[in-house]
Amino acid sequence: MGGIPVAAFLSLALPQTLPQSWVDQFIKGLLKLADKYNVSLAGGDTAQSPGGVLADIVVVGSVPKGKAIRRSGARTGDRVYVTGALGGAAATLKLLFSGRKLRPRDFPHHFHPSPRIEVGKFLLQRGLASAMIDLSDGLSTDLGHICEESDVGAEIHAPAIPRASIGKPAREVELPFALNGGDDYELLFTARPGKRVPAQIAGIPIAKIGHITRERHVLLVNEDGAGSELRPKGWEHFKPERASSS
């Protein structure tokens, strides 16, 4: 929404048999990212888990009054943009579930996600974004949220979607991961046609992937020019039957 993070709250439930070294590394990683953005760990709770690690993190931020970039500001003709590259986190997670042993430095999209705080601040300060959301649930789902809140549709061009490369040697992920994967924490935003959006912001590539339409659906256009409706197949809260089908 263009704001800045201020404080984080962590609730952590741990199995009794979990090594202390794991907990130390978990907290070290959390505080390293928090320190980078001057965020305080302001509180939370700890408890014992009957099985598995349960972590819930809430981050509180601030934005100038009345200036927050919401999901509801997109209008017909607006251009659609994304930051960075998509699909790397989900593709890595699939490899982990298959039993692969991975080196974190070769899979940064999953192991070291970076929130696009500086990009959001830039878009807010320059008045460039008409609507915005982070890609935590997947492009197909999160673009659907903007279209629903703004009462519009969108046309997206598959070849324009930047796909992440993972592993060593690096290989580009398949398109479905970029469309539906989620956990990228990149930004998806719209801008009026007359706005000049830079190719990079704070060192992060910005890609134009489509535009907003009057229709109340999202159309995905392939390389050959053929179009098909892009239905939300990413994570959808409180809709397990749809989320499981992806």
C-alpha positions in Angstrom: 0.0 0.0 0.0 3.1 2.2 -0.1 3.6 2.4 3.6 6.6 1.6 5.8 6.8 -1.2 8.4 7.2 -0.2 12.0 6.9 -3.2 14.3 6.4 -7.0 14.1 4.7 -9.4 16.5 5.5 -13.1 16.5 3.5 -16.0 17.9 5.5 -19.2 17.8 4.4 -22.7 18.8 7.2 -25.3 18.9 7.4 -29.1 19.4 9.1 -30.1 22.6 11.7 -32.1 20.7 12.7 -29.3 18.4 16.5 -28.5 18.9 17.3 -25.1 20.4 19.7 -24.5 17.5 16.7 -24.5 15.1 14.9 -21.9 17.2 18.1 -19.7 17.4 18.5 -19.8 13.6 14.8 -19.0 13.0 15.0 -15.9 15.3 18.3 -14.9 13.8 16.8 -14.9 10.3 13.7 -13.0 11.4 15.7 -10.3 13.2 18.2 -9.9 10.3 15.3 -8.9 7.9 13.7 -6.8 10.6 16.9 -4.9 11.2 17.3 -4.2 7.5 14.0 -2.3 7.5 14.4 -0.9 11.0 11.5 -2.9 12.4 11.2 -3.8 16.1 10.1 -7.2 17.3 7.5 -5.6 19.7 5.9 -8.7 21.2 4.0 -11.9 20.6 3.7 -15.3 22.3 5.3 -18.7 22.6 3.6 -22.1 23.2 4.2 -25.8 22.8 3.0 -27.4 19.6 1.7 -31.0 19.5 3.4 -31.4 16.2 5.2 -29.2 13.7 6.2 -25.6 13.9 3.4 -23.0 13.9 4.4 -19.4 13.3 2.1 -16.3 12.9 3.7 -13.0 12.2 1.9 -9.6 12.1 3.6 -6.5 10.8 2.3 -3.0 11.6 3.1 -0.2 9.3 2.2 3.4 8.6 1.3 5.5 5.6 0.4 9.2 5.2 -3.3 9.7 6.0 -5.5 9.3 2.9 -2.5 8.2 0.7 -2.6 4.4 1.0 -2.6 2.7 -2.4 -5.6 0.4 -2.3 -6.9 -2.4 -4.5 -9.9 -0.4 -5.6 -8.3 2.3 -7.7 -7.8 0.6 -11.1 -9.7 2.0 -14.1 -10.3 1.0 -17.7 -7.1 1.6 -19.7 -4.7 1.5 -16.8 -1.5 -0.4 -17.5 -0.7 -3.5 -15.3 2.8 -3.9 -13.9 4.8 -6.4 -11.7 8.1 -6.1 -9.9 10.9 -8.6 -10.1 10.3 -12.1 -11.4 7.5 -14.6 -10.5 7.2 -18.3 -9.7 10.5 -19.0 -8.1 9.2 -19.5 -4.5 6.5 -22.0 -5.6 8.7 -23.9 -7.9 11.3 -24.3 -5.2 8.7 -25.5 -2.7 7.6 -28.2 -5.1 11.2 -29.4 -5.3 11.4 -29.5 -1.5 8.2 -31.5 -1.2 9.7 -34.0 -3.7 12.5 -34.6 -1.2 15.2 -32.7 -3.0 18.1 -31.3 -0.8 18.6 -27.7 -1.9 21.2 -25.1 -1.3 19.4 -21.9 -0.1 21.8 -19.6 -2.0 20.7 -21.2 -5.3 17.0 -20.6 -4.6 16.7 -17.1 -3.1 13.1 -16.5 -4.2 12.0 -19.1 -1.6 14.6 -19.0 1.1 15.3 -15.2 1.1 12.2 -13.3 -0.1 12.7 -9.5 0.0 9.7 -7.2 0.6 9.5 -4.4 -2.0 9.3 -1.6 0.6 11.4 0.9 -1.4 9.4 0.3 -4.6 6.1 0.8 -2.8 7.4 4.1 -1.2 8.5 5.3 -4.6 5.2 4.6 -6.2 3.4 6.4 -3.4 5.6 9.4 -3.4 5.5 9.9 -7.2 1.8 9.2 -7.4 2.3 6.5 -10.0 0.2 3.6 -8.8 -3.6 3.7 -9.0 -4.0 0.3 -7.3 -1.6 -2.2 -5.8 -1.3 -5.5 -4.0 1.5 -7.9 -3.1 1.8 -11.2 -4.9 1.6 -13.5 -1.8 -1.3 -15.5 -3.2 -0.3 -15.7 -6.9 -0.8 -13.5 -9.9 -4.0 -15.1 -11.1 -5.6 -14.7 -7.6 -4.2 -11.3 -6.6 -5.0 -9.7 -10.0 -8.5 -11.0 -9.4 -8.6 -9.2 -6.1 -7.8 -5.9 -7.8 -10.3 -6.4 -10.6 -13.0 -7.4 -8.1 -12.4 -4.4 -5.8 -12.1 -2.0 -8.7 -15.0 -3.5 -10.6 -13.0 -4.0 -13.8 -11.3 -6.7 -15.8 -7.8 -7.2 -17.3 -5.9 -8.5 -20.3 -2.5 -10.1 -19.5 0.1 -11.1 -22.0 1.8 -14.4 -21.1 5.2 -13.6 -22.9 5.5 -10.4 -20.9 5.3 -12.1 -17.5 8.8 -12.2 -16.0 9.5 -15.7 -14.8 12.1 -16.4 -12.1 15.1 -18.6 -12.7 16.1 -21.1 -9.9 18.8 -23.6 -9.2 22.3 -24.1 -10.4 22.6 -24.0 -13.4 19.7 -21.6 -13.3 16.6 -22.5 -15.2 13.4 -20.5 -15.9 10.3 -21.8 -14.1 7.3 -22.9 -16.0 4.5 -20.4 -16.7 1.9 -21.9 -14.3 4.2 -21.2 -11.3 4.4 -17.6 -12.3 0.7 -17.4 -12.8 -0.5 -19.2 -9.7 2.4 -19.9 -7.4 2.4 -17.1 -4.8 4.8 -16.4 -2.0 6.8 -14.2 -4.3 6.0 -11.0 -2.3 6.6 -8.9 -5.5 4.2 -6.0 -6.2 1.4 -6.0 -8.7 0.2 -2.5 -9.5 -1.7 -0.5 -12.1 -1.0 3.0 -13.4 -2.8 5.5 -15.6 -1.8 5.5 -19.3 -0.2 8.9 -19.0 2.1 7.9 -16.1 5.8 7.2 -17.0 6.7 4.1 -14.9 10.5 3.5 -14.8 12.0 0.2 -16.1 13.6 -0.1 -12.7 12.8 1.2 -9.2 15.3 0.9 -6.4 17.2 -1.6 -8.6 14.2 -3.8 -9.1 13.0 -4.5 -12.7 9.5 -3.4 -13.5 7.6 -5.2 -16.3 4.4 -4.1 -18.0 2.3 -7.2 -18.5 -1.1 -6.0 -19.6 -3.9 -3.5 -19.2 -7.2 -3.0 -17.4 -10.5 -3.6 -19.4 -14.2 -3.0 -18.9 -15.0 -6.7 -18.9 -15.4 -8.3 -15.5 -12.9 -11.1 -16.1 -9.1 -11.6 -16.7 -8.0 -12.7 -20.2 -4.6 -14.3 -20.7 -3.2 -13.8 -24.2 -0.6 -16.4 -25.4 2.3 -15.9 -27.8 0.1 -16.8 -30.8 -2.5 -14.2 -29.9 -5.1 -16.6 -28.6 -6.8 -15.6 -25.4 -8.4 -17.6 -22.6 -9.9 -16.7 -19.3 -7.4 -16.7 -16.5 -9.2 -18.0 -13.4 -7.7 -17.6 -9.9 -5.8 -20.8 -9.1 -3.5 -19.5 -6.4 -4.1 -19.6 -2.7 -7.5 -18.4 -1.7 -8.3 -18.0 2.0 -11.5 -19.8 3.2 -11.9 -21.5 -0.2 -9.9 -24.8 0.3 -11.7 -26.6 -2.5 -10.3 -24.1 -5.1 -6.9 -23.8 -3.5 -6.4 -27.5 -3.4 -7.2 -27.8 -7.1 -4.1 -25.8 -8.1 
